């Protein structure tokens, strides 16, 4: 005979096991920090900006910087083939079929690689024409 405490533990164990179970999807898991050329081609978009907005919208969200009184919102800095290009507007200059890979780098990693002024991280585009 199960006590009330044992019953609750059993229910919790079943719920935990169910939550850890596979979703049953057989497709490859997508990286939250990388968009591949294959992924870009799955859904048609006219620009890389549109593709990123549809596939990884969190990359485009501004980050706050500054003191409590003067908040400045920063967006990720954009690099194309290893060269700094500017802000998010640059993503509108490229068509998805020109791109091999798009990678998001968080603020800490972007600052380590590229230097200061990367509060919102960096979006690194690798084109097919390098």
N, C-alpha and C positions, 0 to 999 in steps of 0.2 A: 504494500500500500504506500502510495506516494504522499508525502506531506505537502503542504501548501508551498513551502520554500523549494522543495524538489520540483514541483510542478512548474514554478516560475523559472527555475534554472533550465528545465527541459525546453520550455517555450523559447527562452532566450537563445539557447543553443541551436534550435531549429531555425530561428530567424537569422542568426548569425551565419549559419551554414548556407541558407538560401541567399543571403546577401552576397556571399563570396562565390556563388556558383557562376559559371560562365553564362554569358548572355546568349550563346548559341550562334552568334554571328561568326561566319567563317572567313570574312575578309580581313586583310591586314589592318593592324591598328595604326592609326595616323598619329604622327607626332604633333604635339601642340605647338612646337616651335619651328616646324619646317613644312613648307608646301612644295611638293614635287611637281615636275612637269606633267606627270600622269594625272595628278589631282587637278591641276589647272585645266587640263583638257576634258575632264569629266563633265563640267558644266560650263557652257559658253559665257564668257565675259569679254567686254570690249577692251578693258584696260586691266593692268595688274592691280591698280587701286580697287577696282570693282571686285576683282577676284579675292583680294585680301579682305575686303569688307564683308563678302559673303562667307568666306571659308574660315577666317580667323579675326573676327571683329574686335576682339580684345586687344589685338596689336595696335589698333588705331586710337584707342582711348587715351585722351590726354592725362598726364600725371601732374599733380600739384607740386609746386616748388616754392620755397620762400617761407616767410614768417606767417604767423596767424593773421597779421594785418594786411599783408600784401602777398596774396597768393597769385602765382603766375603758373599758367598751365603750359606744359611742354608736351610735344608729341615726339615720337621716335625720329631719329635722324636717319636718312636714307643713304646707303652705299650701293653702288652698282659696279660690279666687277672690281671690287676692292677700292674704288675711288669715292670719296665723299661727294654727294650730289646735292644735298639740301634737305628739304622737309618732305612731307607726304605727297605734295603736288607732283614730285618726280615720278611717283608710281603711276601717274596717269599718262606718262610719256611712253610707256611700253605696253605692247600687246602680250597677252599670255603666251602666245606661240613663240615669242622671242626669248622666253625664260626657261632656264634649266631648273632653277631652284630659288625659293625665297625662304630666308631664315630670319627668325626674330631672336635678338640677343637682349637679355635683360640689362638693366642699368649698370649693375655691378660688372658683368662680363664685358659690356660695351665700353665702359670707362677703362677697364684694364687693357682692352685691345686698342682702343682709339684715343683715349685721353678723356679730359673733362668735357662737360656739357652734354652728357648722355643720360640725363635724369630719367627720361622716358625710354631709354634703351635705343636699339638700332634695328632697322630692317635692312638685311643684306640680300641684294638681288644678284644672282649669277646668271648672266645671259648665255645664250648658245653661241654668240659671235665673239667671245673673248679672244 
